[in-house]
Amino acid sequence: MSDLFADISPEPIAAASLGQVYKAHLHSGELVAIKVQRPGMAPLLTLDALLFNMIGGQLKRFAKARKDLLVAVNEIVRHMFDEIDYVLEGKNAERFAILYSHGSGGEGRTSIKVPKVYWTYTRKSILALEWIDGIKLTDAERISKANLNRKKMIDEGLYCSLRQLLEDGFFHADPHPGNLVATEDGSLAYFDFGMMGDIPRHYRVGLIQMLVHYVNRDPLGLANDFHSLGFVPEGTDLHAVATALSVAFGDGRRQSNDFQGVMNHLYDVMYDFNFSLPPDYALVIRALGSLEGTAKALDPDFKVIESAYPFVIGRLLADPSPDMRKILRELLIRDDGSIRWNRLERLEMGIAIMIAAISQQSSEESSKKPGDENTASSSDWRSFDMHSVVSATEDLFHFILSRKGWRVRVFLIQDIVKASDAFLQETTFPGIFEEEGNTGELNPERSRMIRRLINGVQSFRQAISLAPNAWTAMLIRVALKPESQRFILDVFLALGNYSHDKVPETCWICMSKYLNYLDKQWR
């Protein structure tokens, strides 16, 4: 032993069911963690695997258990043997570090840390890793004493986890508080890479679809997602699934954005309709549950779905692939061509949150003192790029102006006329010159329409301020298209036919109030 290490702890400093960890110094002076597998694990797991298969087979034969039970059992067995292969775990750690650790903190600082693997000392049952000191996320007292930014750590962990699940597909399937620690500089260090998942792109896209449909309370959309991903058997009545989901989730006031709450609602529906989850998705559920539990150690009010939605919107806007653009169109446009204005409003809110985060990040970085690590700004919207919003908006315009978008144009003209009608009301348009900004009494529908119009204009102005050149170039390109000019002409003709008798009267009232407003200003 002395040939390998300068010293090693006589007793393990941590222990688990499969192995135990010792602290050691290499002869080069480096501090390492030596993970040693318990003796005889392979034969024991082989016996467990045989027992699992025997029990699963008997349940399937005599208790009419689900047909995918043995598939699930075999997947459990596979992961059991993966966890005792420390060479594989070392490779997983290095792959994870390459994807998510290097330079993620900005300015050369790494906000996600992964211990270095020392391959010279690593074997199938022994793993030598860099020693990383840290504070358990459940140790609130030490985190407070270290003056660590809890929100920033949650943002870093969430951002990293969502990148794993939605961008790259290679993810840590067990990010519980025992496998994550906070370092003194506020970084998060991951450990234990024995249980990892790797989901293909179509499953990642499906996960984004499900999150979008859930947050937007679209049970039929969710049912279609489950079907397209192969979760429900062929021939299942998707409308019945949608009805069951509606009952399970209740109205909007009962809808939970807490992951465990969501799963509690889903379990009965999954059982009733004989859902069959692919093994990788079972790991995704485990990972999301562990992630939320870990984040709750820092913030008891954390809700993973609610927190993930702006990131999902960012992915929809940033990814120009056809499947992502299709999800974005389905998010905003109904099958009959009408616009889902409430969802567009939610999308605007998501973009506004990202814009605010970018502004805050710029403000914090400009005021950050040299060497002050803890004032590093939140990184949750690092990947957000306003040029992506411009590109997505242009694609949406192209679809609306295309032959496929003729129904959308019809509904859009109708909505523009309705908005114009609400705006030209005597209680609305002339009221902009009132001292108190009074817009008069409107019925709820008109009030919502005016509010959406105002919020939309404000969001658009904010977006343009972040990338004025990109927005200007895009709007010019769209405006020069013959289809755009025909559509604008159709809009003006519709407005002229509908509002010709209202505009003169409203203009005179507006002019009168404007003159009155100027008179008060001059006095």
C-alpha positions as CSV (number, residue, x, y, z in Angstrom):
1,M,0.0,0.0,0.0
2,S,2.9,2.4,0.8
3,D,4.1,1.9,-2.8
4,L,0.9,3.5,-4.0
5,F,0.0,6.1,-1.4
6,A,2.0,8.3,0.9
7,D,-0.8,7.8,3.5
8,I,-4.3,6.5,3.6
9,S,-7.0,6.7,6.3
10,P,-7.1,3.6,8.5
11,E,-10.9,3.7,8.5
12,P,-13.4,4.6,5.7
13,I,-14.6,8.2,5.8
14,A,-17.8,7.2,4.0
15,A,-19.7,4.0,3.3
16,A,-22.6,2.8,1.2
17,S,-24.2,-0.6,0.3
18,L,-21.8,-1.3,-2.6
19,G,-18.5,0.2,-1.4
20,Q,-16.7,2.5,1.0
21,V,-14.4,5.5,0.6
22,Y,-11.0,6.2,2.0
23,K,-9.0,9.4,2.1
24,A,-5.4,9.2,0.8
25,H,-2.4,11.2,-0.4
26,L,-0.5,10.3,-3.5
27,H,3.3,10.4,-3.3
28,S,3.0,13.5,-5.5
29,G,1.1,15.2,-2.7
30,E,-2.3,15.2,-4.3
31,L,-5.3,14.4,-2.0
32,V,-7.5,11.7,-3.4
33,A,-10.7,9.7,-2.6
34,I,-10.3,5.9,-3.0
35,K,-13.6,4.2,-3.5
36,V,-13.2,0.5,-2.8
37,Q,-15.9,-2.1,-3.6
38,R,-17.1,-4.4,-0.9
39,P,-15.8,-8.0,-1.5
40,G,-18.1,-10.5,-3.3
41,M,-20.4,-7.9,-4.8
42,A,-20.6,-9.5,-8.3
43,P,-21.8,-13.0,-7.0
44,L,-24.3,-11.3,-4.7
45,L,-25.7,-9.2,-7.5
46,T,-25.9,-12.2,-9.8
47,L,-28.0,-14.0,-7.2
48,D,-30.2,-10.9,-6.8
49,A,-30.6,-10.7,-10.5
50,L,-31.7,-14.4,-10.7
51,L,-34.2,-13.8,-7.9
52,F,-35.6,-10.7,-9.6
53,N,-36.1,-12.5,-12.8
54,M,-37.7,-15.5,-11.0
55,I,-40.1,-13.2,-9.1
56,G,-40.9,-11.2,-12.2
57,G,-41.6,-14.3,-14.3
58,Q,-43.9,-15.7,-11.6
59,L,-45.8,-12.4,-11.3
60,K,-46.2,-12.2,-15.0
61,R,-47.4,-15.8,-15.3
62,F,-49.7,-16.1,-12.3
63,A,-50.7,-12.6,-11.2
64,K,-51.1,-11.3,-14.8
65,A,-48.6,-8.5,-14.1
66,R,-47.8,-6.0,-16.8
67,K,-46.1,-7.3,-19.9
68,D,-43.2,-4.9,-19.5
69,L,-42.4,-6.0,-16.0
70,L,-39.5,-8.2,-17.1
71,V,-38.1,-5.4,-19.2
72,A,-38.1,-3.2,-16.1
73,V,-36.5,-6.0,-14.1
74,N,-33.7,-6.4,-16.7
75,E,-33.1,-2.7,-16.7
76,I,-32.7,-2.7,-12.9
77,V,-30.3,-5.6,-13.2
78,R,-28.3,-3.8,-15.8
79,H,-27.9,-0.7,-13.7
80,M,-26.9,-2.8,-10.7
81,F,-24.0,-4.3,-12.6
82,D,-23.1,-0.9,-14.1
83,E,-22.8,0.5,-10.5
84,I,-20.1,-2.1,-9.6
85,D,-18.0,-1.4,-12.7
86,Y,-15.7,1.4,-11.4
87,V,-13.9,1.7,-14.7
88,L,-17.3,2.5,-16.4
89,E,-18.0,5.0,-13.6
90,G,-14.7,6.7,-14.2
91,K,-15.5,7.0,-17.9
92,N,-18.9,8.4,-17.0
93,A,-17.3,11.0,-14.8
94,E,-15.0,12.1,-17.5
95,R,-17.8,12.3,-20.1
96,F,-19.9,14.3,-17.7
97,A,-17.1,16.7,-17.0
98,I,-16.5,17.3,-20.7
99,L,-20.2,18.0,-21.3
100,Y,-21.1,20.1,-18.3
101,S,-18.1,21.1,-16.2
102,H,-15.4,22.8,-18.3
103,G,-15.7,26.6,-18.2
104,S,-19.4,26.7,-17.4
105,G,-19.0,29.4,-14.8
106,G,-17.7,32.0,-17.2
107,E,-14.4,34.0,-17.0
108,G,-12.6,30.7,-16.7
109,R,-14.4,29.7,-13.5
110,T,-16.1,26.4,-13.4
111,S,-19.5,26.4,-11.6
112,I,-20.0,22.7,-11.9
113,K,-17.2,20.5,-10.7
114,V,-16.4,16.9,-11.3
115,P,-13.6,15.1,-9.6
116,K,-10.6,14.1,-11.8
117,V,-10.1,10.4,-12.3
118,Y,-6.7,9.0,-11.5
119,W,-6.5,6.1,-14.0
120,T,-3.2,4.7,-12.7
121,Y,-4.9,3.7,-9.5
122,T,-8.3,2.7,-10.9
123,R,-9.5,-0.8,-11.5
124,K,-12.9,-2.5,-11.9
125,S,-13.4,-2.5,-8.2
126,I,-11.3,0.5,-7.1
127,L,-11.8,4.1,-8.2
128,A,-9.3,6.9,-7.4
129,L,-10.8,10.4,-7.7
130,E,-9.7,13.9,-6.9
131,W,-10.7,14.9,-3.4
132,I,-13.1,17.8,-3.4
133,D,-14.0,19.5,-0.1
134,G,-17.5,20.7,0.1
135,I,-20.6,21.4,2.3
136,K,-23.6,19.1,2.2
137,L,-26.6,20.9,0.7
138,T,-28.6,19.8,3.8
139,D,-26.2,21.6,6.1
140,A,-28.0,25.0,6.2
141,E,-25.9,26.3,9.0
142,R,-22.5,25.8,7.2
143,I,-23.9,27.2,4.0
144,S,-25.0,30.3,5.7
145,K,-21.7,30.7,7.5
146,A,-19.9,30.3,4.2
147,N,-22.1,33.1,2.8
148,L,-23.0,31.1,-0.3
149,N,-25.7,32.3,-2.7
150,R,-28.4,29.6,-2.4
151,K,-30.4,30.9,-5.4
152,K,-27.3,30.9,-7.6
153,M,-26.5,27.3,-6.6
154,I,-30.1,26.2,-7.4
155,D,-29.9,28.0,-10.7
156,E,-26.6,26.3,-11.5
157,G,-27.9,22.9,-10.6
158,L,-31.2,23.4,-12.5
159,Y,-29.4,24.7,-15.5
160,C,-26.9,21.8,-15.5
161,S,-29.7,19.2,-15.0
162,L,-31.9,20.7,-17.8
163,R,-28.9,20.7,-20.1
164,Q,-28.4,17.0,-19.3
165,L,-32.1,16.1,-19.9
166,L,-33.1,18.4,-22.8
167,E,-29.9,19.2,-24.7
168,D,-27.3,16.4,-24.5
169,G,-29.2,13.5,-23.1
170,F,-26.4,12.1,-20.9
171,F,-27.6,12.7,-17.4
172,H,-26.9,11.9,-13.8
173,A,-29.8,9.7,-12.7
174,D,-29.3,10.1,-8.9
175,P,-28.6,13.8,-8.0
176,H,-29.7,13.4,-4.4
177,P,-28.1,15.6,-1.7
178,G,-25.5,12.9,-0.9
179,N,-24.1,13.1,-4.5
180,L,-23.9,16.9,-4.6
181,V,-21.9,19.3,-2.4
182,A,-21.3,23.1,-2.4
183,T,-17.7,24.2,-2.6
184,E,-16.3,27.2,-0.9
185,D,-16.4,29.3,-4.1
186,G,-20.1,28.5,-4.5
187,S,-19.7,25.8,-7.2
188,L,-21.6,22.5,-7.2
189,A,-19.6,19.3,-7.2
190,Y,-21.1,16.1,-8.5
191,F,-20.2,12.6,-7.2
192,D,-21.1,9.0,-7.9
193,F,-21.4,8.4,-11.6
194,G,-22.5,4.8,-11.4
195,M,-26.1,5.4,-12.3
196,M,-26.3,7.4,-15.5
197,G,-28.9,7.7,-18.3
198,D,-28.6,8.4,-22.0
199,I,-31.8,9.4,-23.8
200,P,-32.0,9.9,-27.5
201,R,-33.1,13.1,-29.2
202,H,-36.7,12.1,-29.9
203,Y,-37.3,11.4,-26.2
204,R,-35.8,14.7,-25.3
205,V,-38.1,16.5,-27.7
206,G,-41.0,14.5,-26.3
207,L,-40.0,15.6,-22.8
208,I,-40.1,19.3,-23.9
209,Q,-43.5,18.7,-25.5
210,M,-44.9,17.2,-22.3
211,L,-43.6,20.0,-20.2
212,V,-45.1,22.6,-22.6
213,H,-48.5,20.8,-22.7
214,Y,-48.6,20.3,-19.0
215,V,-47.8,23.9,-18.1
216,N,-50.3,25.1,-20.7
217,R,-53.0,22.8,-19.3
218,D,-53.5,20.8,-22.5
219,P,-54.5,17.3,-21.5
220,L,-55.2,16.2,-25.1
221,G,-51.8,17.4,-26.1
222,L,-50.3,15.4,-23.3
223,A,-52.3,12.3,-24.3
224,N,-50.9,12.6,-27.9
225,D,-47.4,13.0,-26.5
226,F,-47.8,9.8,-24.5
227,H,-49.0,8.0,-27.6
228,S,-46.2,9.3,-29.9
229,L,-43.6,8.3,-27.4
230,G,-45.1,4.8,-27.1
231,F,-46.2,5.1,-23.5
232,V,-49.8,3.9,-24.2
233,P,-50.7,0.8,-26.2
234,E,-51.9,1.2,-29.8
235,G,-55.6,1.6,-30.1
236,T,-56.0,3.4,-26.8
237,D,-58.7,6.1,-26.8
238,L,-56.6,9.3,-26.4
239,H,-59.7,11.4,-25.6
240,A,-60.4,9.1,-22.7
241,V,-56.8,9.5,-21.6
242,A,-57.2,13.3,-21.9
243,T,-60.4,13.2,-19.9
244,A,-58.7,11.2,-17.2
245,L,-55.8,13.6,-17.1
246,S,-58.2,16.6,-16.8
247,V,-59.9,14.9,-13.8
248,A,-56.5,14.0,-12.3
249,F,-55.1,17.5,-12.6
250,G,-58.3,19.3,-11.8
251,D,-58.7,23.0,-12.7
252,G,-55.9,25.5,-12.9
253,R,-56.0,26.3,-9.2
254,R,-55.4,22.7,-8.3
255,Q,-52.7,22.1,-10.8
256,S,-49.3,21.5,-9.2
257,N,-45.9,22.5,-10.4
258,D,-44.3,20.4,-7.8
259,F,-42.9,17.3,-9.5
260,Q,-43.9,14.9,-6.8
261,G,-47.4,16.4,-6.9
262,V,-47.5,16.0,-10.7
263,M,-46.4,12.3,-10.5
264,N,-49.0,11.6,-7.8
265,H,-51.7,12.9,-10.2
266,L,-50.3,10.8,-13.1
267,Y,-49.8,7.4,-11.4
268,D,-53.5,6.5,-11.3
269,V,-53.9,7.5,-15.0
270,M,-50.8,5.5,-16.0
271,Y,-52.1,2.4,-14.2
272,D,-55.6,2.7,-15.6
273,F,-54.4,3.0,-19.2
274,N,-51.6,0.4,-18.9
275,F,-48.8,2.9,-19.6
276,S,-45.4,1.4,-20.4
277,L,-42.5,3.7,-19.7
278,P,-39.2,3.1,-21.5
279,P,-36.4,2.4,-19.0
280,D,-34.6,5.7,-19.8
281,Y,-37.8,7.6,-19.0
282,A,-38.0,5.9,-15.6
283,L,-34.5,7.2,-14.9
284,V,-35.6,10.7,-16.1
285,I,-38.4,10.6,-13.5
286,R,-36.0,9.5,-10.8
287,A,-33.6,12.2,-11.8
288,L,-36.2,15.0,-11.7
289,G,-37.5,13.8,-8.4
290,S,-34.0,13.7,-6.9
291,L,-33.2,17.1,-8.4
292,E,-36.3,18.7,-6.8
293,G,-35.5,17.0,-3.5
294,T,-32.0,18.3,-3.6
295,A,-33.1,21.9,-4.5
296,K,-35.6,21.8,-1.7
297,A,-32.8,21.4,0.7
298,L,-31.7,24.9,-0.3
299,D,-35.2,26.4,-1.0
300,P,-38.2,24.5,0.5
301,D,-40.5,26.3,-2.0
302,F,-38.6,25.2,-5.1
303,K,-40.8,23.6,-7.9
304,V,-38.8,22.0,-10.7
305,I,-41.5,22.2,-13.4
306,E,-42.3,25.8,-12.8
307,S,-38.6,26.7,-12.7
308,A,-37.8,24.7,-15.8
309,Y,-40.5,26.3,-18.0
310,P,-38.5,29.4,-19.0
311,F,-35.5,27.2,-19.9
312,V,-37.8,25.0,-22.1
313,I,-39.1,28.2,-23.8
314,G,-35.5,29.2,-24.4
315,R,-34.8,25.8,-26.0
316,L,-37.9,26.1,-28.2
317,L,-36.7,29.5,-29.4
318,A,-33.0,28.6,-29.7
319,D,-33.4,25.3,-31.6
320,P,-34.2,25.9,-35.3
321,S,-34.8,22.2,-36.0
322,P,-38.2,21.4,-37.7
323,D,-39.5,19.4,-34.7
324,M,-38.8,22.3,-32.3
325,R,-40.4,24.8,-34.6
326,K,-43.4,22.5,-34.9
327,I,-43.8,22.5,-31.1
328,L,-43.6,26.2,-31.0
329,R,-46.3,26.6,-33.7
330,E,-48.5,24.1,-31.9
331,L,-48.0,26.0,-28.7
332,L,-49.3,29.3,-30.3
333,I,-51.7,28.2,-33.0
334,R,-54.7,25.9,-32.6
335,D,-55.6,23.2,-35.2
336,D,-58.3,25.5,-36.7
337,G,-55.8,28.3,-37.2
338,S,-56.8,30.6,-34.4
339,I,-54.1,32.1,-32.2
340,R,-53.7,31.0,-28.6
341,W,-53.3,34.5,-27.2
342,N,-53.1,33.3,-23.6
343,R,-50.1,31.1,-24.5
344,L,-48.5,33.8,-26.5
345,E,-48.8,35.9,-23.3
346,R,-47.1,33.2,-21.3
347,L,-44.4,33.0,-23.9
348,E,-43.9,36.8,-23.6
349,M,-43.7,36.4,-19.9
350,G,-41.1,33.8,-20.2
351,I,-39.1,35.9,-22.6
352,A,-39.5,38.9,-20.2
353,I,-38.1,36.8,-17.4
354,M,-35.1,35.9,-19.5
355,I,-34.6,39.6,-20.5
356,A,-34.8,40.6,-16.9
357,A,-32.3,38.0,-16.0
358,I,-29.9,39.1,-18.7
359,S,-30.3,42.7,-17.5
360,Q,-29.6,41.7,-13.9
361,Q,-26.6,39.7,-15.0
362,S,-25.2,42.6,-16.9
363,S,-25.8,44.9,-13.9
364,E,-24.2,42.5,-11.4
365,E,-21.2,41.8,-13.6
366,S,-20.6,45.6,-14.1
367,S,-20.7,46.1,-10.3
368,K,-18.8,43.0,-9.4
369,K,-15.5,43.6,-7.7
370,P,-12.4,41.8,-9.0
371,G,-11.9,38.4,-7.3
372,D,-15.4,38.4,-5.8
373,E,-16.7,35.0,-6.7
374,N,-19.9,35.0,-4.7
375,T,-21.3,37.9,-6.6
376,A,-21.2,36.0,-9.9
377,S,-24.6,36.4,-11.5
378,S,-27.2,33.7,-12.1
379,S,-26.4,31.6,-15.0
380,D,-29.8,30.1,-15.7
381,W,-30.3,32.1,-18.9
382,R,-26.7,31.9,-20.2
383,S,-27.8,30.1,-23.3
384,F,-30.5,32.5,-24.1
385,D,-29.9,34.5,-27.2
386,M,-32.2,37.2,-28.5
387,H,-31.1,36.4,-32.0
388,S,-32.9,33.0,-31.4
389,V,-36.1,34.8,-30.6
390,V,-35.7,36.9,-33.8
391,S,-35.1,33.7,-35.9
392,A,-38.1,31.9,-34.3
393,T,-40.3,35.0,-34.9
394,E,-39.3,35.1,-38.5
395,D,-40.0,31.4,-39.0
396,L,-43.5,32.0,-37.4
397,F,-44.1,34.9,-39.8
398,H,-43.1,32.7,-42.7
399,F,-45.6,30.0,-41.7
400,I,-48.4,32.5,-41.2
401,L,-47.8,34.1,-44.6
402,S,-47.5,30.7,-46.3
403,R,-50.3,28.7,-48.0
404,K,-50.5,26.5,-44.9
405,G,-51.1,29.6,-42.8
406,W,-54.2,30.9,-44.5
407,R,-56.5,30.0,-41.7
408,V,-54.2,31.7,-39.2
409,R,-54.3,34.9,-41.3
410,V,-58.1,34.8,-41.3
411,F,-58.3,34.5,-37.5
412,L,-55.5,37.0,-37.1
413,I,-57.4,39.6,-39.1
414,Q,-60.5,39.0,-37.0
415,D,-58.5,39.4,-33.8
416,I,-56.9,42.6,-35.1
417,V,-60.4,44.0,-35.9
418,K,-61.6,43.1,-32.4
419,A,-58.6,44.7,-30.8
420,S,-59.1,47.8,-33.0
421,D,-62.7,47.9,-31.9
422,A,-61.8,47.8,-28.3
423,F,-59.0,50.4,-28.7
424,L,-61.2,52.8,-30.6
425,Q,-63.8,52.8,-27.9
426,E,-64.4,56.3,-26.4
427,T,-63.5,54.9,-23.0
428,T,-60.1,53.6,-24.2
429,F,-58.2,55.4,-26.9
430,P,-59.1,59.0,-25.8
431,G,-58.4,58.1,-22.2
432,I,-54.7,58.0,-22.8
433,F,-54.5,61.7,-22.2
434,E,-56.3,61.6,-18.8
435,E,-54.1,62.7,-15.9
436,E,-54.5,59.4,-14.1
437,G,-54.1,57.3,-17.2
438,N,-57.8,56.3,-16.9
439,T,-59.0,54.0,-19.6
440,G,-62.6,54.0,-18.5
441,E,-64.8,51.0,-17.7
442,L,-64.4,48.1,-20.2
443,N,-66.0,44.7,-20.2
444,P,-63.6,42.0,-19.1
445,E,-63.0,40.7,-22.6
446,R,-62.0,44.1,-23.9
447,S,-60.0,44.8,-20.8
448,R,-58.0,41.6,-21.3
449,M,-57.5,42.5,-25.0
450,I,-56.2,46.0,-24.2
451,R,-53.9,44.6,-21.4
452,R,-52.5,42.0,-23.8
453,L,-51.9,44.7,-26.4
454,I,-50.1,46.9,-24.0
455,N,-48.0,44.1,-22.5
456,G,-47.2,42.8,-26.0
457,V,-45.9,46.2,-27.1
458,Q,-43.8,46.6,-23.9
459,S,-42.3,43.1,-24.3
460,F,-41.6,43.8,-28.0
461,R,-39.8,47.1,-27.1
462,Q,-37.7,45.3,-24.5
463,A,-36.8,42.5,-27.0
464,I,-35.8,45.1,-29.6
465,S,-33.6,46.9,-27.2
466,L,-31.4,43.8,-26.7
467,A,-30.9,43.2,-30.4
468,P,-32.0,46.2,-32.4
469,N,-30.1,45.4,-35.6
470,A,-31.3,41.8,-35.8
471,W,-34.9,42.8,-35.2
472,T,-34.7,45.7,-37.8
473,A,-33.2,43.4,-40.4
474,M,-35.8,40.7,-39.8
475,L,-38.7,43.1,-39.9
476,I,-37.5,44.6,-43.2
477,R,-37.0,41.2,-44.7
478,V,-40.6,40.2,-43.8
479,A,-42.1,43.6,-44.8
480,L,-40.5,43.3,-48.3
481,K,-42.2,39.9,-49.0
482,P,-45.2,40.2,-51.3
483,E,-47.2,38.0,-49.0
484,S,-46.7,40.5,-46.1
485,Q,-47.8,43.4,-48.3
486,R,-50.9,41.5,-49.3
487,F,-51.7,40.6,-45.7
488,I,-51.2,44.2,-44.5
489,L,-53.5,45.4,-47.3
490,D,-56.1,42.8,-46.2
491,V,-55.8,44.1,-42.6
492,F,-56.4,47.7,-43.7
493,L,-59.4,46.8,-45.9
494,A,-60.9,44.8,-43.0
495,L,-60.3,47.7,-40.6
496,G,-61.7,50.2,-43.1
497,N,-64.9,48.1,-43.6
498,Y,-65.5,47.6,-39.9
499,S,-64.4,50.9,-38.3
500,H,-65.0,53.6,-40.9
501,D,-67.9,55.0,-38.9
502,K,-66.0,54.9,-35.6
503,V,-62.6,56.4,-36.5
504,P,-63.8,60.0,-37.3
505,E,-65.8,60.3,-34.1
506,T,-63.0,58.8,-32.0
507,C,-60.4,61.0,-33.7
508,W,-62.4,64.2,-32.9
509,I,-62.8,63.1,-29.3
510,C,-59.1,62.3,-29.1
511,M,-58.1,65.6,-30.6
512,S,-60.3,67.5,-28.2
513,K,-58.8,65.7,-25.2
514,Y,-55.3,66.1,-26.5
515,L,-55.8,69.9,-26.9
516,N,-57.2,70.0,-23.4
517,Y,-54.1,68.0,-22.2
518,L,-51.8,70.5,-23.9
519,D,-53.7,73.4,-22.4
520,K,-53.1,72.0,-18.9
521,Q,-49.4,71.5,-19.6
522,W,-48.9,75.1,-20.8
523,R,-50.6,76.6,-17.7
